């Protein structure tokens, strides 16, 4: 009896999803950064984007540890839940963590406290100092193009000059995912593996991978007060003022930053799936809805990036 070769396609053929493609691109970028630079670092805030980026790095280099130092610029006004998560997360994965404090630069007289208590804008000097002192030649961040128009026009591999500044006119073409890693003495690169992701992509990936997050990303009761159209958390950073009454609301945070500039949104979403449904209905970006530091001027993000901010 002659055997007949079955050439039919199997019914169980697996197709790549958009999350598979985004993951593959990010892993490629992480490996390019590790292979092209001697002292790369990941800027780690303890927020969802940096957590996803480290999760991708763990997958990209397994079973070896990721070849990156995690760099956290601590404003001193961080949410306690985020700092606690940061320490648990890095210890659980045995990651190298370098913490640089904004308070130290204030104590040394290199910077002054802002009248409004906001310290997010004071992170630039400690960041640039840490890059110089540790000779980091590439620093990876979780910035995404959908967050802000300044980030939307930045390349995946973005050159910073010897002063840490960003010049939009020096953007390099990145055709066919070919990244130019050449830098002059004193320069370094900022690299954004999640550049093409959206907020919804990040949350869908968190759901698929079962990634743990700080509790503030989910709805909880919190004392907040209204300022500049946002609900801000109480704290010794300068809020609330005498005419700003505190209220207890069910809120969650879409992004993580300094307590003095990161607003909460009213929410009942206590699971990842509920957060995804909430985001799907939202008509405002996470930074546009919840970040006071982006409301200082129409070009506030770009101005800060020119000075060396991420």
N, C-alpha and C positions, 0 to 999 in steps of 0.2 A: 504494500500500500504506500503510495507516494505522499510524503508530508507536504502540506500547503502552508506557505509562510503567510501569516496574518499581518497585513500592512496597514490595518486600520488604526487611526489615532485612538488612544485609550480615552474612555469617557471621563477619567479622573485627572485629565491634564490640568496642572496647576498654573494659573496665570499670575503674573506679578501685579500687585496692587500699587497704588500711588505711594503708599507708605513704604513698600519694599524699595521703590525707586528712590525715594528721599533718603531712606536709610543707606542704600548703596552709595549714593552720592556723598553723604556725610562721612561714611567710613573711608571712602576714597580720599576725601579732603584731609581727614585725620591722619591717614597713613602718609600722604604727601608731606604734611607738616612734620611728622616724626622723622621721615627719611631725608628731608631737605634742610633741617636745622639742628644745631647742636644742643641748644638749651631752650626748648619750647615750654610754654606754660599755658594752663587753662585758667581763665578768670572765672572764679567760682563764687557766686553770691549765695548759694543755697536756694536759689529760685528754680522754677520748673525748667527753664531753658538750659541753665547750666547743669542741672541734674540729668536731663536728657542727653546733653553732650557728653558727660562723663559716662553715662550708661552706654552710649555708642562707642566710646573709647574702650571700655571694658570688653565689649564684644569684638571690636576691631583688632585687639592685640592679644586676646585670650589664646592660650592659657598664661601668657606672660602678663605682668602688670603694665598698665599704660605708661609710656615713657614721658609723662608730663608731671610737672609740679603744679599743684592747685594753688592759685593765688587769690586770697580774699582781702579786699580793701574794706576794713571794718570802720564804719562811720561812727560807731559808738551809740548810734540811735537805731540800731537794727531791731527787728522784732525778736523777742526772746525765743519764740518757737522756731524761728529760722536758724538762730545760732545753735540751739540745742540739736536740731536736725543735722546741721552741718557737721558737728562733732561726731554724732552717731554714724552718719553716712561715711565720712572719711575713715573712721576707725574700723567700721565693718569691712571696708574694701581695702584696708591697709594702704591708703593713698598718702602721698606726701603733701602736706598742707602748710602753706606759708601765709600767716596773717599779718597784715600791715595796718596799723591804726591811724586814722585821721587825727585822733586826739594827740598823738605824739608830735605831729607837725604843728599843731596849735600850741602845745606846751613849749616847743622850741622857738616859737615866735615866727614861724615861717608862713603861717596863715592866721587869719582872724575869724572868729565866730561870726556868722551872718546874723543880722538883727532878727530875722524871722526864724532862726534856729535850724534852717535847712542845711544839711551837710552833704547831700548828694553831689553838689557842685564843688565840694572841697576834696573829692576823691582823686582829682587829676594829679595833683602834686605828689601824693604818696604813691600813686600808680607809676608815674614816670620815674620816681626815685627808686622804687623796687625793681623796675625793669633795668635801670642803669646799674644798680649795685649787684644784682644777681646775673647780669649779662644775658638776660633773656633776649633771644634774637627773633622769636615769634611768640605772640600771645594770642590765644584763641578765645573767642567770646561767643556768647549765645545770641547775639543780635540777629534780627530777622528783618527782611525788607518791608514786611507789611506793618511794622511798628511805627515808622516815622519816615517822612520824605527824605531826610538826610541819610538815613540808613538805606533807603530804597535805591539811592544812586551810588552806593559804595560797592566796590568789587569784593569778591570772596577773599582774595589775597590783596590786602590794602596796605600800601607803603606809608610808613610814618617817618618823618625826617629826624635829624639828630636832636631836635627839641621835642620830639613826640607828636608833632603837629600833623594834621591831615590836610592835603591840598587836593580838592576835587579835580583840578586840572591835570594832575599827575596820575589819573586813573589809567590802568593798563587794560588792554583788551584781554578777554578770557574766552577765546573761541575754542569750541570742542573740549571744554574742561581742561585746557592747558594753562597752567598757572605759572606766572613768572616769579621765581623765588629770589631773584638777584637783588641784593641790597648793598648800598655803599657803607663804608665804615661809619658807625654811629647810628645808622638807620635800623629799624626793625619792622616787622610785618605784623599787622593785626589780621587774623584769619577767622572767618565766620562759616563754620560747617553747616549751620542751620539757616543760612541766608535765604534759601528758597522755600523755607517752611512758612506756614501760617500758624496763628494761634490755634486754630481748629486742628491742623495737622499735628501739632505738639500734643494736644489733649487726646486725639485719637491714637497716637503712638503710645502715650502713657497708658491708655486703656488696654491696648493690644499687648504691651510688654509687662503690664502689672507693676509699673514703677511707683515706688513710694514717694510721697511728697510731704512737706510741712503742713500741719493741720490748718493753717490760716487760708489755704486755698479752697477750703470747704466752709460752708455756712456754719456760723457759731455766734453765740451771743457775745457782744463786745460793747464797752462804753466808747462812744464816739461823739464828735462835735462837728458842726458844719463850718467850713471855711472855704472860700473861693469855689463854691459849688461842689465840694467834695466832703465825704465823711472821713475825718482824720482821727486816729487813735490818740487817747490821752497819753501824756508822757512828760518827763522833766526837761524835754528839749525846748519847751516854750508854748505848750498848748494844754488846755484852752486858756484864752484870755478871759477877763472878767465878764465880758458881754457875750461869751460863747458858751451856751449851756450844753452840758453833756447829756446824752441820751443812751439808753441801752437798746440796741437793735440786733436783728439777725443779719449778719454781713459775711462776706468773704472777700478775698483779695485776688485780683486777676494778675497782678504783677507784684514783685517784691523789691523794695528799695528802702530808703531812709523813712522812718516812721513819720517824719515831719513833712514829707512830700508825697507819700503813697496813700491814695484814697481807697476806701473800701466801697463795695457796691452792695446794696441790699439784695439778699438772696436767700433762697431756701434749698439750694443745691448742696447736698451732703454726700453725694457719690460722684464718681467720675462721669458716669453716663448722664446724670442730671446736669453737671457742669457743661458737658458737650451740647446738650439740648439748649441750655441757656445761651451759650456762645453763638449757636446757630441763629438765634433770634436777635442777637445784638447788632446794632447799626453803628457802633463806635469801636475804634481800636482800643486795645487794653491800655496803652499809654495815653491816648487822647482822653480816655474816660477817667483815669485814676492817677495821673502823674502831674503834680503841681510844678515840678522843675521844668516841664515842657511848655508850661503856660507863661513863662517869664517873658518870652517874645516869640514872634513867628519863626525865628531862626535859631531858637535857643539850643536845640540839639546840634545843629551844624556848627554854631559858634563854639560849643564845648568840644566838639570833635576836632576842630581846628587847633584847639589848645592842648589836645592830647587825651581827651575823654574817650571812652569806648563808644 
